[in-house]
Amino acid sequence: MGLACGPPRALTRPVAREEDPSIVFPHFFEQTVVEVGAQGGTYELDGATLRALTLAANDFLPSHAKQPACEDRQESHRYRVIRHAEIIFVRIDEDPQACGQQTPALHSGASYAISRDGRILRSLMDGQPTELLRPEGPDAGDMGVPAAPGVSSQSSETPSDPQHLPPSLRPDGGASLP
């Protein structure tokens, strides 16, 4: 009796999404990176991390088109993962070299916070504010807008300092900046 192979199973339910604004994203470009897939190494990825990567990639770049443009393909992006306790943070950035470009498009990335059980807790597309804006009080004036509770005013997903960009995206190609 042989095994029956059919088409891949489609998702039967939408991905649970919570959008918890109190979650602060880590700075993805401040830590040394171990590149999975680099020559000569053996790497192991647990199922929860694989699920988080898959959820983020499919949410950011759904594969509906038969032949998407190069920059709209999942394989034309770079992925960073940081795990903190029960939350898996995923950062997705366009890899311009994958499509023969020098620089990525403006606002071409996203960050996700995903629970170990596969719920998207927060997603933040490049160009979106990292904090919820709300008036401070009646005497706050037009500019009185503090961060939402639990959100650090220092959390920024798009690094403004070129030193925090990955070397392939720095204007100097990765040379040390003064």
ChimeraX attribute file (.defattr): number of C-alpha atoms within 10 A of each C-alpha:
attribute: neighborCount
match mode: 1-to-1
recipient: residues
	/A:1	3
	/A:2	4
	/A:3	5
	/A:4	5
	/A:5	6
	/A:6	6
	/A:7	5
	/A:8	6
	/A:9	6
	/A:10	6
	/A:11	7
	/A:12	6
	/A:13	6
	/A:14	6
	/A:15	12
	/A:16	11
	/A:17	13
	/A:18	12
	/A:19	15
	/A:20	12
	/A:21	18
	/A:22	16
	/A:23	18
	/A:24	20
	/A:25	23
	/A:26	18
	/A:27	16
	/A:28	21
	/A:29	17
	/A:30	12
	/A:31	9
	/A:32	7
	/A:33	11
	/A:34	9
	/A:35	11
	/A:36	13
	/A:37	9
	/A:38	9
	/A:39	7
	/A:40	6
	/A:41	8
	/A:42	8
	/A:43	10
	/A:44	6
	/A:45	8
	/A:46	7
	/A:47	10
	/A:48	17
	/A:49	22
	/A:50	12
	/A:51	18
	/A:52	25
	/A:53	23
	/A:54	15
	/A:55	20
	/A:56	24
	/A:57	22
	/A:58	13
	/A:59	14
	/A:60	18
	/A:61	16
	/A:62	13
	/A:63	14
	/A:64	8
	/A:65	9
	/A:66	6
	/A:67	9
	/A:68	12
	/A:69	10
	/A:70	14
	/A:71	20
	/A:72	18
	/A:73	18
	/A:74	21
	/A:75	13
	/A:76	16
	/A:77	23
	/A:78	14
	/A:79	20
	/A:80	17
	/A:81	18
	/A:82	17
	/A:83	15
	/A:84	11
	/A:85	8
	/A:86	12
	/A:87	22
	/A:88	23
	/A:89	27
	/A:90	26
	/A:91	27
	/A:92	23
	/A:93	21
	/A:94	25
	/A:95	24
	/A:96	19
	/A:97	14
	/A:98	15
	/A:99	16
	/A:100	10
	/A:101	11
	/A:102	14
	/A:103	14
	/A:104	18
	/A:105	13
	/A:106	9
	/A:107	13
	/A:108	16
	/A:109	22
	/A:110	22
	/A:111	25
	/A:112	27
	/A:113	30
	/A:114	28
	/A:115	21
	/A:116	17
	/A:117	12
	/A:118	20
	/A:119	18
	/A:120	24
	/A:121	20
	/A:122	20
	/A:123	26
	/A:124	18
	/A:125	18
	/A:126	18
	/A:127	13
	/A:128	12
	/A:129	11
	/A:130	23
	/A:131	22
	/A:132	13
	/A:133	12
	/A:134	11
	/A:135	14
	/A:136	14
	/A:137	9
	/A:138	8
	/A:139	8
	/A:140	11
	/A:141	10
	/A:142	9
	/A:143	8
	/A:144	13
	/A:145	15
	/A:146	15
	/A:147	18
	/A:148	15
	/A:149	11
	/A:150	11
	/A:151	17
	/A:152	15
	/A:153	12
	/A:154	12
	/A:155	15
	/A:156	16
	/A:157	23
	/A:158	20
	/A:159	15
	/A:160	9
	/A:161	8
	/A:162	14
	/A:163	19
	/A:164	16
	/A:165	17
	/A:166	16
	/A:167	15
	/A:168	16
	/A:169	20
	/A:170	17
	/A:171	14
	/A:172	12
	/A:173	11
	/A:174	14
	/A:175	11
	/A:176	9
	/A:177	9
	/A:178	4
